[in-house]
Amino acid sequence: MLTKENYLGKITITDNYIKSLVYRTVAGCFGVAGMKSCTFGEYVFGELLGLKTDGMGVRIISKNDELVVNLHISVTYGTNIAAVVRSVKNKVEFALTEYAGVPVNSVNVYVDSIKE
């Protein structure tokens, strides 16, 4: 959960909003066939380290009031994987900065599978 303060007052941005925004942004990217959820081992490891994780394939880590976003995606067979990853990174960073007003440290995209 992130809290921002401006001349209008205090604004709280929940983790669910950030994950939902990222998920919808990635789902609309060309070449993305789907999001991969983390494995049970990754879930347990994430819970032990206090990482925010769920079944959407989106992991959010907050560092010094900046976000680190880890995404696990599946790409469509025949698409340029490097171009898809670059597009996803740019769109996610833009969405978080423009719509949520949250500074982004990095967006890490992991291609877990290729689907036809």
Phi and psi restraints in degrees (range 20) as a CNS / XPLOR table:
assign (resid 1 and name C) (resid 2 and name N)
       (resid 2 and name CA) (resid 2 and name C) 1.0 -110.7 20.0 2
assign (resid 2 and name N) (resid 2 and name CA)
       (resid 2 and name C) (resid 3 and name N) 1.0 141.5 20.0 2
assign (resid 2 and name C) (resid 3 and name N)
       (resid 3 and name CA) (resid 3 and name C) 1.0 -122.6 20.0 2
assign (resid 3 and name N) (resid 3 and name CA)
       (resid 3 and name C) (resid 4 and name N) 1.0 129.7 20.0 2
assign (resid 3 and name C) (resid 4 and name N)
       (resid 4 and name CA) (resid 4 and name C) 1.0 -120.6 20.0 2
assign (resid 4 and name N) (resid 4 and name CA)
       (resid 4 and name C) (resid 5 and name N) 1.0 149.2 20.0 2
assign (resid 4 and name C) (resid 5 and name N)
       (resid 5 and name CA) (resid 5 and name C) 1.0 -128.6 20.0 2
assign (resid 5 and name N) (resid 5 and name CA)
       (resid 5 and name C) (resid 6 and name N) 1.0 133.1 20.0 2
assign (resid 5 and name C) (resid 6 and name N)
       (resid 6 and name CA) (resid 6 and name C) 1.0 -139.5 20.0 2
assign (resid 6 and name N) (resid 6 and name CA)
       (resid 6 and name C) (resid 7 and name N) 1.0 -167.8 20.0 2
assign (resid 6 and name C) (resid 7 and name N)
       (resid 7 and name CA) (resid 7 and name C) 1.0 -67.0 20.0 2
assign (resid 7 and name N) (resid 7 and name CA)
       (resid 7 and name C) (resid 8 and name N) 1.0 -19.6 20.0 2
assign (resid 7 and name C) (resid 8 and name N)
       (resid 8 and name CA) (resid 8 and name C) 1.0 -84.3 20.0 2
assign (resid 8 and name N) (resid 8 and name CA)
       (resid 8 and name C) (resid 9 and name N) 1.0 -20.0 20.0 2
assign (resid 8 and name C) (resid 9 and name N)
       (resid 9 and name CA) (resid 9 and name C) 1.0 137.1 20.0 2
assign (resid 9 and name N) (resid 9 and name CA)
       (resid 9 and name C) (resid 10 and name N) 1.0 -154.7 20.0 2
assign (resid 9 and name C) (resid 10 and name N)
       (resid 10 and name CA) (resid 10 and name C) 1.0 -98.5 20.0 2
assign (resid 10 and name N) (resid 10 and name CA)
       (resid 10 and name C) (resid 11 and name N) 1.0 133.4 20.0 2
assign (resid 10 and name C) (resid 11 and name N)
       (resid 11 and name CA) (resid 11 and name C) 1.0 -120.4 20.0 2
assign (resid 11 and name N) (resid 11 and name CA)
       (resid 11 and name C) (resid 12 and name N) 1.0 127.4 20.0 2
assign (resid 11 and name C) (resid 12 and name N)
       (resid 12 and name CA) (resid 12 and name C) 1.0 -111.7 20.0 2
assign (resid 12 and name N) (resid 12 and name CA)
       (resid 12 and name C) (resid 13 and name N) 1.0 126.6 20.0 2
assign (resid 12 and name C) (resid 13 and name N)
       (resid 13 and name CA) (resid 13 and name C) 1.0 -111.0 20.0 2
assign (resid 13 and name N) (resid 13 and name CA)
       (resid 13 and name C) (resid 14 and name N) 1.0 118.8 20.0 2
assign (resid 13 and name C) (resid 14 and name N)
       (resid 14 and name CA) (resid 14 and name C) 1.0 -81.5 20.0 2
assign (resid 14 and name N) (resid 14 and name CA)
       (resid 14 and name C) (resid 15 and name N) 1.0 158.6 20.0 2
assign (resid 14 and name C) (resid 15 and name N)
       (resid 15 and name CA) (resid 15 and name C) 1.0 -63.4 20.0 2
assign (resid 15 and name N) (resid 15 and name CA)
       (resid 15 and name C) (resid 16 and name N) 1.0 -36.7 20.0 2
assign (resid 15 and name C) (resid 16 and name N)
       (resid 16 and name CA) (resid 16 and name C) 1.0 -63.1 20.0 2
assign (resid 16 and name N) (resid 16 and name CA)
       (resid 16 and name C) (resid 17 and name N) 1.0 -38.5 20.0 2
assign (resid 16 and name C) (resid 17 and name N)
       (resid 17 and name CA) (resid 17 and name C) 1.0 -63.8 20.0 2
assign (resid 17 and name N) (resid 17 and name CA)
       (resid 17 and name C) (resid 18 and name N) 1.0 -44.9 20.0 2
assign (resid 17 and name C) (resid 18 and name N)
       (resid 18 and name CA) (resid 18 and name C) 1.0 -62.6 20.0 2
assign (resid 18 and name N) (resid 18 and name CA)
       (resid 18 and name C) (resid 19 and name N) 1.0 -45.3 20.0 2
assign (resid 18 and name C) (resid 19 and name N)
       (resid 19 and name CA) (resid 19 and name C) 1.0 -63.5 20.0 2
assign (resid 19 and name N) (resid 19 and name CA)
       (resid 19 and name C) (resid 20 and name N) 1.0 -41.8 20.0 2
assign (resid 19 and name C) (resid 20 and name N)
       (resid 20 and name CA) (resid 20 and name C) 1.0 -64.5 20.0 2
assign (resid 20 and name N) (resid 20 and name CA)
       (resid 20 and name C) (resid 21 and name N) 1.0 -42.3 20.0 2
assign (resid 20 and name C) (resid 21 and name N)
       (resid 21 and name CA) (resid 21 and name C) 1.0 -62.4 20.0 2
assign (resid 21 and name N) (resid 21 and name CA)
       (resid 21 and name C) (resid 22 and name N) 1.0 -44.8 20.0 2
assign (resid 21 and name C) (resid 22 and name N)
       (resid 22 and name CA) (resid 22 and name C) 1.0 -64.4 20.0 2
assign (resid 22 and name N) (resid 22 and name CA)
       (resid 22 and name C) (resid 23 and name N) 1.0 -45.2 20.0 2
assign (resid 22 and name C) (resid 23 and name N)
       (resid 23 and name CA) (resid 23 and name C) 1.0 -60.2 20.0 2
assign (resid 23 and name N) (resid 23 and name CA)
       (resid 23 and name C) (resid 24 and name N) 1.0 -46.4 20.0 2
assign (resid 23 and name C) (resid 24 and name N)
       (resid 24 and name CA) (resid 24 and name C) 1.0 -66.6 20.0 2
assign (resid 24 and name N) (resid 24 and name CA)
       (resid 24 and name C) (resid 25 and name N) 1.0 -36.4 20.0 2
assign (resid 24 and name C) (resid 25 and name N)
       (resid 25 and name CA) (resid 25 and name C) 1.0 -65.1 20.0 2
assign (resid 25 and name N) (resid 25 and name CA)
       (resid 25 and name C) (resid 26 and name N) 1.0 -46.2 20.0 2
assign (resid 25 and name C) (resid 26 and name N)
       (resid 26 and name CA) (resid 26 and name C) 1.0 -67.1 20.0 2
assign (resid 26 and name N) (resid 26 and name CA)
       (resid 26 and name C) (resid 27 and name N) 1.0 -39.1 20.0 2
assign (resid 26 and name C) (resid 27 and name N)
       (resid 27 and name CA) (resid 27 and name C) 1.0 -62.0 20.0 2
assign (resid 27 and name N) (resid 27 and name CA)
       (resid 27 and name C) (resid 28 and name N) 1.0 -26.6 20.0 2
assign (resid 27 and name C) (resid 28 and name N)
       (resid 28 and name CA) (resid 28 and name C) 1.0 -88.9 20.0 2
assign (resid 28 and name N) (resid 28 and name CA)
       (resid 28 and name C) (resid 29 and name N) 1.0 0.9 20.0 2
assign (resid 28 and name C) (resid 29 and name N)
       (resid 29 and name CA) (resid 29 and name C) 1.0 -82.5 20.0 2
assign (resid 29 and name N) (resid 29 and name CA)
       (resid 29 and name C) (resid 30 and name N) 1.0 139.2 20.0 2
assign (resid 29 and name C) (resid 30 and name N)
       (resid 30 and name CA) (resid 30 and name C) 1.0 -65.5 20.0 2
assign (resid 30 and name N) (resid 30 and name CA)
       (resid 30 and name C) (resid 31 and name N) 1.0 134.4 20.0 2
assign (resid 30 and name C) (resid 31 and name N)
       (resid 31 and name CA) (resid 31 and name C) 1.0 92.9 20.0 2
assign (resid 31 and name N) (resid 31 and name CA)
       (resid 31 and name C) (resid 32 and name N) 1.0 -9.5 20.0 2
assign (resid 31 and name C) (resid 32 and name N)
       (resid 32 and name CA) (resid 32 and name C) 1.0 -88.7 20.0 2
assign (resid 32 and name N) (resid 32 and name CA)
       (resid 32 and name C) (resid 33 and name N) 1.0 119.1 20.0 2
assign (resid 32 and name C) (resid 33 and name N)
       (resid 33 and name CA) (resid 33 and name C) 1.0 -89.2 20.0 2
assign (resid 33 and name N) (resid 33 and name CA)
       (resid 33 and name C) (resid 34 and name N) 1.0 -19.2 20.0 2
assign (resid 33 and name C) (resid 34 and name N)
       (resid 34 and name CA) (resid 34 and name C) 1.0 168.8 20.0 2
assign (resid 34 and name N) (resid 34 and name CA)
       (resid 34 and name C) (resid 35 and name N) 1.0 175.2 20.0 2
assign (resid 34 and name C) (resid 35 and name N)
       (resid 35 and name CA) (resid 35 and name C) 1.0 -109.1 20.0 2
assign (resid 35 and name N) (resid 35 and name CA)
       (resid 35 and name C) (resid 36 and name N) 1.0 141.6 20.0 2
assign (resid 35 and name C) (resid 36 and name N)
       (resid 36 and name CA) (resid 36 and name C) 1.0 -101.1 20.0 2
assign (resid 36 and name N) (resid 36 and name CA)
       (resid 36 and name C) (resid 37 and name N) 1.0 132.5 20.0 2
assign (resid 36 and name C) (resid 37 and name N)
       (resid 37 and name CA) (resid 37 and name C) 1.0 -81.3 20.0 2
assign (resid 37 and name N) (resid 37 and name CA)
       (resid 37 and name C) (resid 38 and name N) 1.0 160.8 20.0 2
assign (resid 37 and name C) (resid 38 and name N)
       (resid 38 and name CA) (resid 38 and name C) 1.0 -76.3 20.0 2
assign (resid 38 and name N) (resid 38 and name CA)
       (resid 38 and name C) (resid 39 and name N) 1.0 160.5 20.0 2
assign (resid 38 and name C) (resid 39 and name N)
       (resid 39 and name CA) (resid 39 and name C) 1.0 -77.6 20.0 2
assign (resid 39 and name N) (resid 39 and name CA)
       (resid 39 and name C) (resid 40 and name N) 1.0 168.2 20.0 2
assign (resid 39 and name C) (resid 40 and name N)
       (resid 40 and name CA) (resid 40 and name C) 1.0 -60.8 20.0 2
assign (resid 40 and name N) (resid 40 and name CA)
       (resid 40 and name C) (resid 41 and name N) 1.0 -40.6 20.0 2
assign (resid 40 and name C) (resid 41 and name N)
       (resid 41 and name CA) (resid 41 and name C) 1.0 -62.5 20.0 2
assign (resid 41 and name N) (resid 41 and name CA)
       (resid 41 and name C) (resid 42 and name N) 1.0 -42.1 20.0 2
assign (resid 41 and name C) (resid 42 and name N)
       (resid 42 and name CA) (resid 42 and name C) 1.0 -64.9 20.0 2
assign (resid 42 and name N) (resid 42 and name CA)
       (resid 42 and name C) (resid 43 and name N) 1.0 -37.2 20.0 2
assign (resid 42 and name C) (resid 43 and name N)
       (resid 43 and name CA) (resid 43 and name C) 1.0 -63.1 20.0 2
assign (resid 43 and name N) (resid 43 and name CA)
       (resid 43 and name C) (resid 44 and name N) 1.0 -48.2 20.0 2
assign (resid 43 and name C) (resid 44 and name N)
       (resid 44 and name CA) (resid 44 and name C) 1.0 -63.5 20.0 2
assign (resid 44 and name N) (resid 44 and name CA)
       (resid 44 and name C) (resid 45 and name N) 1.0 -45.2 20.0 2
assign (resid 44 and name C) (resid 45 and name N)
       (resid 45 and name CA) (resid 45 and name C) 1.0 -60.4 20.0 2
assign (resid 45 and name N) (resid 45 and name CA)
       (resid 45 and name C) (resid 46 and name N) 1.0 -42.5 20.0 2
assign (resid 45 and name C) (resid 46 and name N)
       (resid 46 and name CA) (resid 46 and name C) 1.0 -64.4 20.0 2
assign (resid 46 and name N) (resid 46 and name CA)
       (resid 46 and name C) (resid 47 and name N) 1.0 -39.5 20.0 2
assign (resid 46 and name C) (resid 47 and name N)
       (resid 47 and name CA) (resid 47 and name C) 1.0 -66.3 20.0 2
assign (resid 47 and name N) (resid 47 and name CA)
       (resid 47 and name C) (resid 48 and name N) 1.0 -38.7 20.0 2
assign (resid 47 and name C) (resid 48 and name N)
       (resid 48 and name CA) (resid 48 and name C) 1.0 -65.5 20.0 2
assign (resid 48 and name N) (resid 48 and name CA)
       (resid 48 and name C) (resid 49 and name N) 1.0 -35.8 20.0 2
assign (resid 48 and name C) (resid 49 and name N)
       (resid 49 and name CA) (resid 49 and name C) 1.0 -88.7 20.0 2
assign (resid 49 and name N) (resid 49 and name CA)
       (resid 49 and name C) (resid 50 and name N) 1.0 -4.0 20.0 2
assign (resid 49 and name C) (resid 50 and name N)
       (resid 50 and name CA) (resid 50 and name C) 1.0 79.2 20.0 2
assign (resid 50 and name N) (resid 50 and name CA)
       (resid 50 and name C) (resid 51 and name N) 1.0 21.7 20.0 2
assign (resid 50 and name C) (resid 51 and name N)
       (resid 51 and name CA) (resid 51 and name C) 1.0 -81.8 20.0 2
assign (resid 51 and name N) (resid 51 and name CA)
       (resid 51 and name C) (resid 52 and name N) 1.0 141.8 20.0 2
assign (resid 51 and name C) (resid 52 and name N)
       (resid 52 and name CA) (resid 52 and name C) 1.0 -84.4 20.0 2
assign (resid 52 and name N) (resid 52 and name CA)
       (resid 52 and name C) (resid 53 and name N) 1.0 116.6 20.0 2
assign (resid 52 and name C) (resid 53 and name N)
       (resid 53 and name CA) (resid 53 and name C) 1.0 -141.0 20.0 2
assign (resid 53 and name N) (resid 53 and name CA)
       (resid 53 and name C) (resid 54 and name N) 1.0 154.0 20.0 2
assign (resid 53 and name C) (resid 54 and name N)
       (resid 54 and name CA) (resid 54 and name C) 1.0 -153.2 20.0 2
assign (resid 54 and name N) (resid 54 and name CA)
       (resid 54 and name C) (resid 55 and name N) 1.0 -166.5 20.0 2
assign (resid 54 and name C) (resid 55 and name N)
       (resid 55 and name CA) (resid 55 and name C) 1.0 -84.5 20.0 2
assign (resid 55 and name N) (resid 55 and name CA)
       (resid 55 and name C) (resid 56 and name N) 1.0 5.6 20.0 2
assign (resid 55 and name C) (resid 56 and name N)
       (resid 56 and name CA) (resid 56 and name C) 1.0 -89.2 20.0 2
assign (resid 56 and name N) (resid 56 and name CA)
       (resid 56 and name C) (resid 57 and name N) 1.0 -4.6 20.0 2
assign (resid 56 and name C) (resid 57 and name N)
       (resid 57 and name CA) (resid 57 and name C) 1.0 83.1 20.0 2
assign (resid 57 and name N) (resid 57 and name CA)
       (resid 57 and name C) (resid 58 and name N) 1.0 15.5 20.0 2
assign (resid 57 and name C) (resid 58 and name N)
       (resid 58 and name CA) (resid 58 and name C) 1.0 -119.1 20.0 2
assign (resid 58 and name N) (resid 58 and name CA)
       (resid 58 and name C) (resid 59 and name N) 1.0 126.1 20.0 2
assign (resid 58 and name C) (resid 59 and name N)
       (resid 59 and name CA) (resid 59 and name C) 1.0 -123.3 20.0 2
assign (resid 59 and name N) (resid 59 and name CA)
       (resid 59 and name C) (resid 60 and name N) 1.0 127.1 20.0 2
assign (resid 59 and name C) (resid 60 and name N)
       (resid 60 and name CA) (resid 60 and name C) 1.0 -112.1 20.0 2
assign (resid 60 and name N) (resid 60 and name CA)
       (resid 60 and name C) (resid 61 and name N) 1.0 129.0 20.0 2
assign (resid 60 and name C) (resid 61 and name N)
       (resid 61 and name CA) (resid 61 and name C) 1.0 -123.7 20.0 2
assign (resid 61 and name N) (resid 61 and name CA)
       (resid 61 and name C) (resid 62 and name N) 1.0 129.9 20.0 2
assign (resid 61 and name C) (resid 62 and name N)
       (resid 62 and name CA) (resid 62 and name C) 1.0 -101.0 20.0 2
assign (resid 62 and name N) (resid 62 and name CA)
       (resid 62 and name C) (resid 63 and name N) 1.0 121.3 20.0 2
assign (resid 62 and name C) (resid 63 and name N)
       (resid 63 and name CA) (resid 63 and name C) 1.0 -127.6 20.0 2
assign (resid 63 and name N) (resid 63 and name CA)
       (resid 63 and name C) (resid 64 and name N) 1.0 117.5 20.0 2
assign (resid 63 and name C) (resid 64 and name N)
       (resid 64 and name CA) (resid 64 and name C) 1.0 50.4 20.0 2
assign (resid 64 and name N) (resid 64 and name CA)
       (resid 64 and name C) (resid 65 and name N) 1.0 49.3 20.0 2
assign (resid 64 and name C) (resid 65 and name N)
       (resid 65 and name CA) (resid 65 and name C) 1.0 61.5 20.0 2
assign (resid 65 and name N) (resid 65 and name CA)
       (resid 65 and name C) (resid 66 and name N) 1.0 20.0 20.0 2
assign (resid 65 and name C) (resid 66 and name N)
       (resid 66 and name CA) (resid 66 and name C) 1.0 -124.6 20.0 2
assign (resid 66 and name N) (resid 66 and name CA)
       (resid 66 and name C) (resid 67 and name N) 1.0 152.3 20.0 2
assign (resid 66 and name C) (resid 67 and name N)
       (resid 67 and name CA) (resid 67 and name C) 1.0 -100.2 20.0 2
assign (resid 67 and name N) (resid 67 and name CA)
       (resid 67 and name C) (resid 68 and name N) 1.0 143.3 20.0 2
assign (resid 67 and name C) (resid 68 and name N)
       (resid 68 and name CA) (resid 68 and name C) 1.0 -114.0 20.0 2
assign (resid 68 and name N) (resid 68 and name CA)
       (resid 68 and name C) (resid 69 and name N) 1.0 121.5 20.0 2
assign (resid 68 and name C) (resid 69 and name N)
       (resid 69 and name CA) (resid 69 and name C) 1.0 -111.1 20.0 2
assign (resid 69 and name N) (resid 69 and name CA)
       (resid 69 and name C) (resid 70 and name N) 1.0 124.6 20.0 2
assign (resid 69 and name C) (resid 70 and name N)
       (resid 70 and name CA) (resid 70 and name C) 1.0 -111.0 20.0 2
assign (resid 70 and name N) (resid 70 and name CA)
       (resid 70 and name C) (resid 71 and name N) 1.0 125.4 20.0 2
assign (resid 70 and name C) (resid 71 and name N)
       (resid 71 and name CA) (resid 71 and name C) 1.0 -121.4 20.0 2
assign (resid 71 and name N) (resid 71 and name CA)
       (resid 71 and name C) (resid 72 and name N) 1.0 139.4 20.0 2
assign (resid 71 and name C) (resid 72 and name N)
       (resid 72 and name CA) (resid 72 and name C) 1.0 -117.5 20.0 2
assign (resid 72 and name N) (resid 72 and name CA)
       (resid 72 and name C) (resid 73 and name N) 1.0 115.8 20.0 2
assign (resid 72 and name C) (resid 73 and name N)
       (resid 73 and name CA) (resid 73 and name C) 1.0 -126.2 20.0 2
assign (resid 73 and name N) (resid 73 and name CA)
       (resid 73 and name C) (resid 74 and name N) 1.0 163.9 20.0 2
assign (resid 73 and name C) (resid 74 and name N)
       (resid 74 and name CA) (resid 74 and name C) 1.0 -113.9 20.0 2
assign (resid 74 and name N) (resid 74 and name CA)
       (resid 74 and name C) (resid 75 and name N) 1.0 138.3 20.0 2
assign (resid 74 and name C) (resid 75 and name N)
       (resid 75 and name CA) (resid 75 and name C) 1.0 -109.1 20.0 2
assign (resid 75 and name N) (resid 75 and name CA)
       (resid 75 and name C) (resid 76 and name N) 1.0 158.7 20.0 2
assign (resid 75 and name C) (resid 76 and name N)
       (resid 76 and name CA) (resid 76 and name C) 1.0 -78.3 20.0 2
assign (resid 76 and name N) (resid 76 and name CA)
       (resid 76 and name C) (resid 77 and name N) 1.0 135.9 20.0 2
assign (resid 76 and name C) (resid 77 and name N)
       (resid 77 and name CA) (resid 77 and name C) 1.0 -58.7 20.0 2
assign (resid 77 and name N) (resid 77 and name CA)
       (resid 77 and name C) (resid 78 and name N) 1.0 134.2 20.0 2
assign (resid 77 and name C) (resid 78 and name N)
       (resid 78 and name CA) (resid 78 and name C) 1.0 96.3 20.0 2
assign (resid 78 and name N) (resid 78 and name CA)
       (resid 78 and name C) (resid 79 and name N) 1.0 -8.0 20.0 2
assign (resid 78 and name C) (resid 79 and name N)
       (resid 79 and name CA) (resid 79 and name C) 1.0 -90.4 20.0 2
assign (resid 79 and name N) (resid 79 and name CA)
       (resid 79 and name C) (resid 80 and name N) 1.0 157.9 20.0 2
assign (resid 79 and name C) (resid 80 and name N)
       (resid 80 and name CA) (resid 80 and name C) 1.0 -76.0 20.0 2
assign (resid 80 and name N) (resid 80 and name CA)
       (resid 80 and name C) (resid 81 and name N) 1.0 109.3 20.0 2
assign (resid 80 and name C) (resid 81 and name N)
       (resid 81 and name CA) (resid 81 and name C) 1.0 -62.6 20.0 2
assign (resid 81 and name N) (resid 81 and name CA)
       (resid 81 and name C) (resid 82 and name N) 1.0 -42.1 20.0 2
assign (resid 81 and name C) (resid 82 and name N)
       (resid 82 and name CA) (resid 82 and name C) 1.0 -62.3 20.0 2
assign (resid 82 and name N) (resid 82 and name CA)
       (resid 82 and name C) (resid 83 and name N) 1.0 -39.5 20.0 2
assign (resid 82 and name C) (resid 83 and name N)
       (resid 83 and name CA) (resid 83 and name C) 1.0 -68.4 20.0 2
assign (resid 83 and name N) (resid 83 and name CA)
       (resid 83 and name C) (resid 84 and name N) 1.0 -39.0 20.0 2
assign (resid 83 and name C) (resid 84 and name N)
       (resid 84 and name CA) (resid 84 and name C) 1.0 -64.0 20.0 2
assign (resid 84 and name N) (resid 84 and name CA)
       (resid 84 and name C) (resid 85 and name N) 1.0 -46.3 20.0 2
assign (resid 84 and name C) (resid 85 and name N)
       (resid 85 and name CA) (resid 85 and name C) 1.0 -62.4 20.0 2
assign (resid 85 and name N) (resid 85 and name CA)
       (resid 85 and name C) (resid 86 and name N) 1.0 -44.3 20.0 2
assign (resid 85 and name C) (resid 86 and name N)
       (resid 86 and name CA) (resid 86 and name C) 1.0 -61.3 20.0 2
assign (resid 86 and name N) (resid 86 and name CA)
       (resid 86 and name C) (resid 87 and name N) 1.0 -42.7 20.0 2
assign (resid 86 and name C) (resid 87 and name N)
       (resid 87 and name CA) (resid 87 and name C) 1.0 -63.8 20.0 2
assign (resid 87 and name N) (resid 87 and name CA)
       (resid 87 and name C) (resid 88 and name N) 1.0 -44.8 20.0 2
assign (resid 87 and name C) (resid 88 and name N)
       (resid 88 and name CA) (resid 88 and name C) 1.0 -61.0 20.0 2
assign (resid 88 and name N) (resid 88 and name CA)
       (resid 88 and name C) (resid 89 and name N) 1.0 -46.7 20.0 2
assign (resid 88 and name C) (resid 89 and name N)
       (resid 89 and name CA) (resid 89 and name C) 1.0 -59.7 20.0 2
assign (resid 89 and name N) (resid 89 and name CA)
       (resid 89 and name C) (resid 90 and name N) 1.0 -46.9 20.0 2
assign (resid 89 and name C) (resid 90 and name N)
       (resid 90 and name CA) (resid 90 and name C) 1.0 -65.1 20.0 2
assign (resid 90 and name N) (resid 90 and name CA)
       (resid 90 and name C) (resid 91 and name N) 1.0 -43.4 20.0 2
assign (resid 90 and name C) (resid 91 and name N)
       (resid 91 and name CA) (resid 91 and name C) 1.0 -68.4 20.0 2
assign (resid 91 and name N) (resid 91 and name CA)
       (resid 91 and name C) (resid 92 and name N) 1.0 -38.8 20.0 2
assign (resid 91 and name C) (resid 92 and name N)
       (resid 92 and name CA) (resid 92 and name C) 1.0 -67.0 20.0 2
assign (resid 92 and name N) (resid 92 and name CA)
       (resid 92 and name C) (resid 93 and name N) 1.0 -44.9 20.0 2
assign (resid 92 and name C) (resid 93 and name N)
       (resid 93 and name CA) (resid 93 and name C) 1.0 -62.2 20.0 2
assign (resid 93 and name N) (resid 93 and name CA)
       (resid 93 and name C) (resid 94 and name N) 1.0 -42.4 20.0 2
assign (resid 93 and name C) (resid 94 and name N)
       (resid 94 and name CA) (resid 94 and name C) 1.0 -62.9 20.0 2
assign (resid 94 and name N) (resid 94 and name CA)
       (resid 94 and name C) (resid 95 and name N) 1.0 -46.5 20.0 2
assign (resid 94 and name C) (resid 95 and name N)
       (resid 95 and name CA) (resid 95 and name C) 1.0 -61.6 20.0 2
assign (resid 95 and name N) (resid 95 and name CA)
       (resid 95 and name C) (resid 96 and name N) 1.0 -45.2 20.0 2
assign (resid 95 and name C) (resid 96 and name N)
       (resid 96 and name CA) (resid 96 and name C) 1.0 -66.9 20.0 2
assign (resid 96 and name N) (resid 96 and name CA)
       (resid 96 and name C) (resid 97 and name N) 1.0 -38.3 20.0 2
assign (resid 96 and name C) (resid 97 and name N)
       (resid 97 and name CA) (resid 97 and name C) 1.0 -72.3 20.0 2
assign (resid 97 and name N) (resid 97 and name CA)
       (resid 97 and name C) (resid 98 and name N) 1.0 -44.6 20.0 2
assign (resid 97 and name C) (resid 98 and name N)
       (resid 98 and name CA) (resid 98 and name C) 1.0 -80.7 20.0 2
assign (resid 98 and name N) (resid 98 and name CA)
       (resid 98 and name C) (resid 99 and name N) 1.0 -45.1 20.0 2
assign (resid 98 and name C) (resid 99 and name N)
       (resid 99 and name CA) (resid 99 and name C) 1.0 -86.1 20.0 2
assign (resid 99 and name N) (resid 99 and name CA)
       (resid 99 and name C) (resid 100 and name N) 1.0 -34.2 20.0 2
assign (resid 99 and name C) (resid 100 and name N)
       (resid 100 and name CA) (resid 100 and name C) 1.0 -106.7 20.0 2
assign (resid 100 and name N) (resid 100 and name CA)
       (resid 100 and name C) (resid 101 and name N) 1.0 -13.9 20.0 2
assign (resid 100 and name C) (resid 101 and name N)
       (resid 101 and name CA) (resid 101 and name C) 1.0 67.1 20.0 2
assign (resid 101 and name N) (resid 101 and name CA)
       (resid 101 and name C) (resid 102 and name N) 1.0 29.4 20.0 2
assign (resid 101 and name C) (resid 102 and name N)
       (resid 102 and name CA) (resid 102 and name C) 1.0 -105.9 20.0 2
assign (resid 102 and name N) (resid 102 and name CA)
       (resid 102 and name C) (resid 103 and name N) 1.0 126.7 20.0 2
assign (resid 102 and name C) (resid 103 and name N)
       (resid 103 and name CA) (resid 103 and name C) 1.0 -70.6 20.0 2
assign (resid 103 and name N) (resid 103 and name CA)
       (resid 103 and name C) (resid 104 and name N) 1.0 138.9 20.0 2
assign (resid 103 and name C) (resid 104 and name N)
       (resid 104 and name CA) (resid 104 and name C) 1.0 -110.9 20.0 2
assign (resid 104 and name N) (resid 104 and name CA)
       (resid 104 and name C) (resid 105 and name N) 1.0 125.5 20.0 2
assign (resid 104 and name C) (resid 105 and name N)
       (resid 105 and name CA) (resid 105 and name C) 1.0 -77.8 20.0 2
assign (resid 105 and name N) (resid 105 and name CA)
       (resid 105 and name C) (resid 106 and name N) 1.0 -51.2 20.0 2
assign (resid 105 and name C) (resid 106 and name N)
       (resid 106 and name CA) (resid 106 and name C) 1.0 -159.6 20.0 2
assign (resid 106 and name N) (resid 106 and name CA)
       (resid 106 and name C) (resid 107 and name N) 1.0 155.3 20.0 2
assign (resid 106 and name C) (resid 107 and name N)
       (resid 107 and name CA) (resid 107 and name C) 1.0 -122.3 20.0 2
assign (resid 107 and name N) (resid 107 and name CA)
       (resid 107 and name C) (resid 108 and name N) 1.0 117.3 20.0 2
assign (resid 107 and name C) (resid 108 and name N)
       (resid 108 and name CA) (resid 108 and name C) 1.0 -107.0 20.0 2
assign (resid 108 and name N) (resid 108 and name CA)
       (resid 108 and name C) (resid 109 and name N) 1.0 124.0 20.0 2
assign (resid 108 and name C) (resid 109 and name N)
       (resid 109 and name CA) (resid 109 and name C) 1.0 -113.3 20.0 2
assign (resid 109 and name N) (resid 109 and name CA)
       (resid 109 and name C) (resid 110 and name N) 1.0 125.3 20.0 2
assign (resid 109 and name C) (resid 110 and name N)
       (resid 110 and name CA) (resid 110 and name C) 1.0 -113.0 20.0 2
assign (resid 110 and name N) (resid 110 and name CA)
       (resid 110 and name C) (resid 111 and name N) 1.0 120.8 20.0 2
assign (resid 110 and name C) (resid 111 and name N)
       (resid 111 and name CA) (resid 111 and name C) 1.0 -89.7 20.0 2
assign (resid 111 and name N) (resid 111 and name CA)
       (resid 111 and name C) (resid 112 and name N) 1.0 110.2 20.0 2
assign (resid 111 and name C) (resid 112 and name N)
       (resid 112 and name CA) (resid 112 and name C) 1.0 -92.3 20.0 2
assign (resid 112 and name N) (resid 112 and name CA)
       (resid 112 and name C) (resid 113 and name N) 1.0 -25.2 20.0 2
assign (resid 112 and name C) (resid 113 and name N)
       (resid 113 and name CA) (resid 113 and name C) 1.0 -160.2 20.0 2
assign (resid 113 and name N) (resid 113 and name CA)
       (resid 113 and name C) (resid 114 and name N) 1.0 167.2 20.0 2
assign (resid 113 and name C) (resid 114 and name N)
       (resid 114 and name CA) (resid 114 and name C) 1.0 -121.9 20.0 2
assign (resid 114 and name N) (resid 114 and name CA)
       (resid 114 and name C) (resid 115 and name N) 1.0 129.5 20.0 2
assign (resid 114 and name C) (resid 115 and name N)
       (resid 115 and name CA) (resid 115 and name C) 1.0 -117.8 20.0 2
assign (resid 115 and name N) (resid 115 and name CA)
       (resid 115 and name C) (resid 116 and name N) 1.0 149.5 20.0 2
